[in-house]
Amino acid sequence: MTLSTPEIKPYIPIPDEIKVPLDQMDQVIETFPDKYAVVWIAGKFYQSTDPETRTEPVKRKRITLHSWYKTYFCHRAGEKEITGPRKMITSKKRPRQKASKKIGCPAGMRITCYKKDPDNVVFTFKNQHNHAVGTKEDFCLLPVSKATKEFIRQKLREGHDCKEVQRQLNSYVRNNITAENSDDNRQQEVIHRDQIVDPNVVYNQYKKMKETTL
Ligand SMILES: [Zn+2]
């Protein structure tokens, strides 16, 4: 089996528009955290209503160009989460470390499928994020990438303990930053979420694996 290799690439800015085949839509949504340091939460789905099926008379001639669109909002949208002792009483879960994740970010994404082009979808974006996307303070709130989680699981399966897996992961990400102009200074800089994996991430993967093998 080949080793899952985490990719530590610098984040890139989100383009104004992304057009992809319809069947690649979900894959593209999944690339956002790793590529652009943004997580989108699915919102509503809107289907264009066919004028022929309307019972009431159409007052104004309105032509819809889309057959459907779907809205998404930033994972930092919404009210601040209530944390502290009050929440701990009602919840068995450990208090969340990501307490300040929700900061009412107004940024949104829309995926549109046009009538004239039913095999493709277009990603468009509205409003700026109210947080510095791609900075360490911001990307530490992103999930650890699938590739890195798989790397951790493979190392655990090989029989290494959590501490050793953490050491190997740290060493791997340190030596595998694929920055375009990677000089020595650049390599020291934290540019990607997976460079700052908390020991809890390794431990959680260990726990999950133990649960499934019991
Ligand atoms: Zn945002």
Residues whose N, C-alpha, C, O or C-beta is under 5 A from the ligand:
A	BS01	ZN	C74 R76 C105 A107 H129 N130
